[in-house]
Amino acid sequence: METCRGIILNTVPFSDTQKIIHLYAKEKGYLSMLSPSSVFKRKNAPLHLLQITEVEYLENPKGGLHKLKSAAPLVQLPALYFDVVKMNIILLWGEILSRLLRNEGPNEPLFDFITRSVEYLNASEGDTANFNLYFLYRLAAPLGYRINTDTWQPGALFNPHDGCFHLPGTTANTISGPNTARIIHRLCTCQTADLAAIPLNRDARNILLDTVLAYYRIHLGADFNLKSLDILREIFS
């Protein structure tokens, strides 16, 4: 029997009585487990999206699907599952993380960053749209694709191919205007307490969202035709 701490990324029906659980474990990295549906029918079932959970499982020595035996939530996150805006944010995060982490091994800074972000989103009040962007841009660093904020200067543009900022007139393949680049730099360097002071309208948020998804697509070759993206755009309009 193995025990690990994991973040539930998604669940997929396997049969009438079983589901496949994909999670990212602090000690093991990305794991897939076969779970009886009875786990989901228990009172206070712990297997919600992005729930931080301790799981016991029987390891499959050949890899593939392990057998989930039990799960217990380590952190209570009630606000995530009763707030429409927050629920749609974690739907987006779950889709993105499921694609980005499927080949990821143990990475303690990455696990800790996701855990802190989920807890912060649960506890936060008011506008959470800027924190959604903060999470997506900051996620690149523990994945090994940190945006190089040291290269920013007033008037610079953002180049998603090298993660650097370049002044106009260079040969760099930039995709942003100077205002978007300035906000990207600010999202990557500010404290969470300062997020509310970043004034963004619907169009600005959509540009920033498209830019960060392009950044991941370029660096990780990931497909980001996300189901929850249109819903999230509508909520933050």
Secondary structure as UniProt FT lines:
FT   STRAND          2..13
FT   STRAND          18..25
FT   TURN            26..28
FT   STRAND          29..36
FT   HELIX           38..41
FT   TURN            43..44
FT   TURN            49..50
FT   STRAND          52..58
FT   TURN            61..62
FT   STRAND          65..73
FT   HELIX           78..81
FT   HELIX           84..100
FT   TURN            102..103
FT   HELIX           108..123
FT   HELIX           129..138
FT   TURN            139..144
FT   HELIX           149..151
FT   TURN            154..155
FT   STRAND          157..159
FT   TURN            160..163
FT   STRAND          164..166
FT   TURN            168..169
FT   HELIX           178..189
FT   HELIX           192..197
FT   HELIX           202..220
FT   TURN            227..228
FT   HELIX           229..235
//
